[in-house]
Amino acid sequence: MKEAQRGRGWLVPAVIGVLAIAVIGAAVWFGKGLLTSSEPTGSPSAIAGATSSPAPSTSLPTTSVPETTAPPTSEADPLAAAVASCRAAWKTQAAARNDAYRSLRQWDAHLKIMNDLQAGKITLAQAKAAWPKTTEQAAENIVAFRNADKALAASQDTCAVDAAAAGPKADAVRQCAASMKTVDGVLAKARVAIAPWETHLKDQSHFKAGGMTPAAAEAAWRVLWQKGLATLPPWSAVAQQGQAVPCNLPA
């Protein structure tokens, strides 16, 4: 009996010890769960009893900012766009008109020398002395006209406004449109008048290079002289008007 009691005597403390260890282990385990976290250090959930709140933002809070209206552009203002287009169109056309005038004034002077020679007003020696001045930069001036005329043909700019448009800007564009129409007529005549002058200058280059005989060069010249007399006057009749027509656009 006593032996049995002694056997149970060591068993009770052992059980108590096991229970104590289990309690302590549970406390450590649960404590670990409360004091540590798998989340990065500094997260509110890493501190026991802390409530989760969003981390302060480093950027300025988003506020409702009223949209600003961009300043008016030519696209937003039809009349401003029309003025800009008209200004570009007029500049392109005026360049062709001026180049044609410069070139054909030389042709006019060249023809007049031949007219005076044929009328007996000057000698052949005087004609030969006078002609070179009329051909200075003549080929370059024709090229300048051809290039300006091509640029005019390729341009998409126009002088045009809606029929209902009113006010100084609309009136100015319409005035320029009328002037451009006049210059169009001048340029149409200039293209015809400049053709024999261009051919004559090429013939002269061929002659000087030995590509034409004196007789052939003179025969070709007399034909082109007659063509010049036929095609230059229609241009001359409107040239000054084409130079004088206005196009006054507001800034």
Buried (B, 14 or more C-beta within 10 A) or exposed (E): EEEEEEEEEEEEEEEEEEEEEEEEEEEEEEEEEEEEBEEEEEEEEBEEEEEEEEEEEEEEEEEEEEEEEEEEEEEEEBBBBBBBBBBBBBEBBBBBBBBBBBBBBBBBBBBEBBBBBEEEEBEEEEBEEBBEEBBEEBBEBBBBBBEBBEEBEEBEBBBBBEEEBEEEBBBBBBBBBEBBEBBEBBBEBBBBBBBBBBBBBBBBEBBEEEEBEEEEBEEBBEBBBEBBEEBBEBBBEBBEEBEEBEBEBEE
